[in-house]
Protein backbone atom coordinates (compact mmCIF):
# COMPACT_ATOMS: atom_id res chain seq x y z
CA UNK A 1 0.00 0.00 0.00
CA UNK A 2 1.07 3.57 -0.54
CA UNK A 3 0.33 6.15 2.10
CA UNK A 4 -1.30 8.22 -0.63
CA UNK A 5 -3.93 5.45 -0.93
CA UNK A 6 -5.33 6.53 2.45
CA UNK A 7 -7.43 9.71 2.52
CA UNK A 8 -5.33 12.48 4.10
CA UNK A 9 -8.06 13.24 6.65
CA UNK A 10 -7.60 9.79 8.18
CA UNK A 11 -3.89 10.39 8.77
CA UNK A 12 -4.04 13.62 10.76
CA UNK A 13 -5.48 14.82 14.06
CA UNK A 14 -5.13 18.17 15.77
CA UNK A 15 -1.78 17.34 17.40
CA UNK A 16 -0.25 14.55 15.36
CA UNK A 17 -0.15 12.78 12.04
CA UNK A 18 0.77 9.31 10.85
CA UNK A 19 3.57 8.70 8.37
CA UNK A 20 4.81 5.61 6.56
CA UNK A 21 8.05 3.99 7.77
CA UNK A 22 11.08 6.01 6.67
CA UNK A 23 14.74 5.08 6.97
CA UNK A 24 15.64 8.68 7.77
CA UNK A 25 13.63 8.29 11.03
CA UNK A 26 15.53 5.17 12.18
CA UNK A 27 17.95 7.15 14.34
CA UNK A 28 15.10 9.00 16.07
CA UNK A 29 13.29 5.70 16.63
CA UNK A 30 16.45 4.20 18.10
CA UNK A 31 16.76 7.16 20.48
CA UNK A 32 13.19 6.74 21.71
CA UNK A 33 13.65 3.00 22.25
CA UNK A 34 16.89 3.53 24.17
CA UNK A 35 15.08 5.99 26.44
CA UNK A 36 12.27 3.56 27.31
CA UNK A 37 11.00 3.79 30.88
CA UNK A 38 9.63 1.14 33.25
CA UNK A 39 6.19 0.75 31.59
CA UNK A 40 7.92 -0.11 28.31
CA UNK A 41 10.26 -2.65 29.82
CA UNK A 42 7.41 -4.16 31.82
CA UNK A 43 5.07 -4.78 28.89
CA UNK A 44 7.01 -4.77 25.60
CA UNK A 45 8.75 -8.13 25.35
CA UNK A 46 11.15 -6.84 22.70
CA UNK A 47 12.24 -3.85 24.85
CA UNK A 48 15.21 -5.54 26.42
CA UNK A 49 17.77 -2.72 26.28
CA UNK A 50 19.78 -4.34 23.49
CA UNK A 51 18.66 -2.09 20.64
CA UNK A 52 21.36 -0.87 18.30
CA UNK A 53 21.14 1.70 15.53
CA UNK A 54 21.75 -1.09 13.02
CA UNK A 55 18.80 -3.02 14.49
CA UNK A 56 16.63 0.09 14.27
CA UNK A 57 17.56 0.57 10.62
CA UNK A 58 16.87 -3.08 9.81
CA UNK A 59 13.57 -2.93 11.69
CA UNK A 60 12.55 0.23 9.82
CA UNK A 61 13.47 -1.39 6.48
CA UNK A 62 11.35 -4.44 7.32
CA UNK A 63 8.45 -2.16 8.27
CA UNK A 64 8.83 -0.26 4.99
CA UNK A 65 8.98 -3.49 2.97
CA UNK A 66 5.91 -4.92 4.76
CA UNK A 67 3.98 -1.66 4.29
CA UNK A 68 4.71 -1.59 0.56
CA UNK A 69 3.97 -5.31 0.08
CA UNK A 70 0.72 -5.41 2.11
CA UNK A 71 2.04 -8.12 4.41
CA UNK A 72 2.30 -8.63 8.18
CA UNK A 73 1.57 -5.07 9.28
CA UNK A 74 1.21 -1.45 8.31
CA UNK A 75 3.47 0.35 10.76
CA UNK A 76 2.91 4.06 11.02
CA UNK A 77 5.24 6.59 12.58
CA UNK A 78 3.46 8.93 15.01
CA UNK A 79 4.68 12.47 14.31
CA UNK A 80 3.88 15.54 16.38
CA UNK A 81 2.45 18.23 14.09
CA UNK A 82 4.04 21.28 15.74
CA UNK A 83 7.59 19.99 16.15
CA UNK A 84 7.75 17.30 13.45
CA UNK A 85 9.23 14.99 16.12
CA UNK A 86 8.71 11.25 16.15
CA UNK A 87 6.80 10.38 19.33
CA UNK A 88 6.09 6.68 18.76
CA UNK A 89 4.91 3.95 16.41
CA UNK A 90 1.54 2.31 15.84
CA UNK A 91 0.83 -0.74 13.74
CA UNK A 92 -2.19 -2.13 12.01
CA UNK A 93 -1.34 -5.82 11.99
CA UNK A 94 -2.89 -7.99 9.32
CA UNK A 95 -4.63 -11.12 10.54
CA UNK A 96 -6.92 -11.80 7.59
CA UNK A 97 -7.74 -9.24 4.89
CA UNK A 98 -10.50 -11.49 3.51
CA UNK A 99 -12.65 -10.68 6.57
CA UNK A 100 -10.96 -8.02 7.12
CA UNK A 101 -9.55 -8.71 10.61
CA UNK A 102 -6.80 -6.40 11.86
CA UNK A 103 -5.08 -5.66 15.17
CA UNK A 104 -3.63 -2.47 16.60
CA UNK A 105 -0.36 -2.38 18.54
CA UNK A 106 1.61 0.70 19.55
CA UNK A 107 4.22 2.31 21.74
CA UNK A 108 4.84 5.93 22.70
CA UNK A 109 8.25 7.33 23.68
CA UNK A 110 8.78 7.95 27.40
CA UNK A 111 8.85 11.75 27.08
CA UNK A 112 5.49 11.74 25.26
CA UNK A 113 3.60 9.37 27.56
CA UNK A 114 0.57 10.70 29.40
CA UNK A 115 -0.23 13.35 26.79
CA UNK A 116 -3.00 11.48 24.98
CA UNK A 117 -0.93 10.66 21.88
CA UNK A 118 -1.61 6.92 22.15
CA UNK A 119 -5.37 7.49 22.20
CA UNK A 120 -5.20 9.97 19.30
CA UNK A 121 -3.06 7.64 17.18
CA UNK A 122 -5.19 4.61 18.08
CA UNK A 123 -8.35 6.46 17.01
CA UNK A 124 -6.72 7.41 13.69
CA UNK A 125 -5.63 3.84 12.97
CA UNK A 126 -9.01 2.47 14.07
CA UNK A 127 -10.65 4.81 11.55
CA UNK A 128 -8.20 3.78 8.81
CA UNK A 129 -9.09 0.13 9.52
CA UNK A 130 -12.79 0.91 9.32
CA UNK A 131 -12.92 3.33 6.41
CA UNK A 132 -10.01 2.21 4.23
CA UNK A 133 -10.05 -1.53 4.89
CA UNK A 134 -13.74 -1.94 5.81
CA UNK A 135 -12.61 -3.94 8.85
CA UNK A 136 -15.17 -6.16 10.47
CA UNK A 137 -12.90 -6.85 13.47
CA UNK A 138 -10.21 -4.67 14.99
CA UNK A 139 -8.45 -6.15 17.97
CA UNK A 140 -6.21 -4.67 20.65
CA UNK A 141 -4.61 -6.98 23.21
CA UNK A 142 -2.84 -5.94 26.37
CA UNK A 143 -1.50 -7.31 29.60
CA UNK A 144 -4.06 -7.27 32.39
CA UNK A 145 -1.73 -5.12 34.51
CA UNK A 146 -1.20 -2.59 31.71
CA UNK A 147 -3.81 -0.09 32.86
CA UNK A 148 -2.54 2.61 30.49
CA UNK A 149 -3.26 0.47 27.41
CA UNK A 150 -6.59 -0.64 28.83
CA UNK A 151 -7.60 3.02 29.17
CA UNK A 152 -6.48 3.74 25.58
CA UNK A 153 -8.61 0.86 24.27
CA UNK A 154 -11.64 2.00 26.23
CA UNK A 155 -11.24 5.69 25.23
CA UNK A 156 -11.17 4.58 21.59
CA UNK A 157 -14.44 2.66 21.87
CA UNK A 158 -13.06 -0.86 22.12
CA UNK A 159 -14.93 -3.27 24.36
CA UNK A 160 -13.38 -6.03 26.41
CA UNK A 161 -14.26 -9.26 24.68
CA UNK A 162 -12.25 -11.66 26.79
CA UNK A 163 -9.74 -12.06 29.55
CA UNK A 164 -7.38 -14.94 28.94
CA UNK A 165 -6.23 -15.94 32.40
CA UNK A 166 -2.58 -16.60 33.15
CA UNK A 167 -1.36 -16.41 29.55
CA UNK A 168 1.81 -14.32 29.87
CA UNK A 169 4.84 -13.80 32.04
CA UNK A 170 6.39 -10.36 32.10
CA UNK A 171 10.07 -9.56 32.57
CA UNK A 172 9.64 -9.43 36.35
CA UNK A 173 8.36 -13.02 36.06
CA UNK A 174 4.86 -11.97 37.07
CA UNK A 175 2.17 -14.19 35.60
CA UNK A 176 -0.52 -12.00 34.06
CA UNK A 177 -3.73 -12.18 32.06
CA UNK A 178 -4.21 -11.04 28.47
CA UNK A 179 -7.12 -8.69 27.87
CA UNK A 180 -8.63 -8.85 24.39
CA UNK A 181 -10.41 -5.69 23.28
CA UNK A 182 -12.37 -5.51 20.06
CA UNK A 183 -13.95 -2.80 17.96
CA UNK A 184 -16.67 -3.91 15.58
CA UNK A 185 -18.85 -0.82 15.44
CA UNK A 186 -19.03 2.36 13.44
CA UNK A 187 -16.68 5.30 13.77
CA UNK A 188 -17.71 7.48 16.71
CA UNK A 189 -18.58 11.00 15.57
URHULIN-V756873 format. One record per residue. SS is DSSP state (hx for helix, st for strand, lp for the rest). OMEGA is omega in radians with two decimals (* if undefined). Layout:
# URHULIN-V756873
ss = <SS;SS>
omega = <OMEGA;OMEGA>
This chain:
# URHULIN-V756873
ss = <lp;lp;hx;hx;hx;lp;lp;hx;hx;hx;lp;st;lp;lp;lp;st;st;st;st;st;lp;lp;hx;hx;hx;hx;hx;hx;hx;hx;hx;hx;hx;hx;lp;lp;lp;hx;hx;hx;hx;hx;hx;lp;lp;lp;lp;lp;lp;lp;lp;lp;hx;hx;hx;hx;hx;hx;hx;hx;hx;hx;hx;hx;hx;hx;hx;hx;hx;lp;lp;lp;st;st;st;st;st;st;st;st;lp;lp;lp;lp;lp;st;st;st;st;st;st;st;st;st;st;st;lp;lp;lp;lp;st;st;st;st;st;st;st;st;lp;hx;hx;hx;lp;lp;lp;lp;hx;hx;hx;hx;hx;hx;hx;hx;hx;hx;hx;hx;hx;hx;hx;lp;lp;lp;lp;lp;st;st;st;st;st;st;st;lp;lp;lp;hx;hx;hx;hx;hx;hx;hx;hx;hx;lp;lp;lp;st;st;st;st;st;st;st;st;st;st;st;lp;lp;lp;lp;lp;st;st;st;st;st;st;st;st;st;lp;lp;lp;lp;lp;lp>
omega = <3.01;3.12;-3.14;3.07;-3.09;3.09;-3.06;-3.13;3.11;-3.06;-3.00;2.98;-3.11;-3.02;-3.08;3.01;-3.14;3.12;3.07;3.07;-3.11;-3.10;-3.13;3.09;-3.09;-3.13;3.10;3.11;3.12;3.12;3.12;-3.13;3.13;-3.13;-3.11;3.12;-3.06;3.14;3.12;-3.08;3.09;-2.93;3.10;-3.05;-3.12;-3.12;-3.05;3.10;-3.08;-3.10;3.04;3.10;3.11;3.09;3.14;3.11;3.13;3.12;3.13;3.12;3.08;3.12;3.12;3.12;3.13;3.14;-3.10;-3.09;-3.11;3.11;3.09;-3.09;2.95;3.14;3.11;3.00;3.11;-3.04;3.07;-3.08;-3.03;-3.05;-3.03;-3.09;3.00;3.13;3.13;3.12;3.08;-3.09;2.95;-3.06;-3.07;3.01;3.14;-3.11;3.09;-3.08;-0.28;-3.12;-3.06;3.13;3.11;3.01;-3.05;2.89;3.13;3.10;-3.06;-3.09;-3.10;-3.14;3.07;-3.13;3.11;-3.13;-3.13;3.14;3.13;-3.13;3.13;3.12;3.10;-3.10;3.05;-3.12;3.05;3.13;-3.11;-3.01;-3.08;-3.09;-3.07;-3.07;3.04;3.11;3.02;-3.05;3.00;3.13;-3.12;3.04;3.13;3.13;-3.09;-3.06;3.11;-3.14;3.07;3.13;3.09;-3.14;-3.10;3.10;-3.11;3.04;3.08;3.08;3.12;-3.13;-3.07;2.95;3.13;-3.02;3.00;-3.08;-3.10;3.05;-3.14;-3.06;3.07;-3.14;3.06;3.08;-3.06;3.07;2.97;3.08;3.12;3.08;-3.10;3.04;3.14;-3.06;3.12;3.12;3.09;3.14;*>
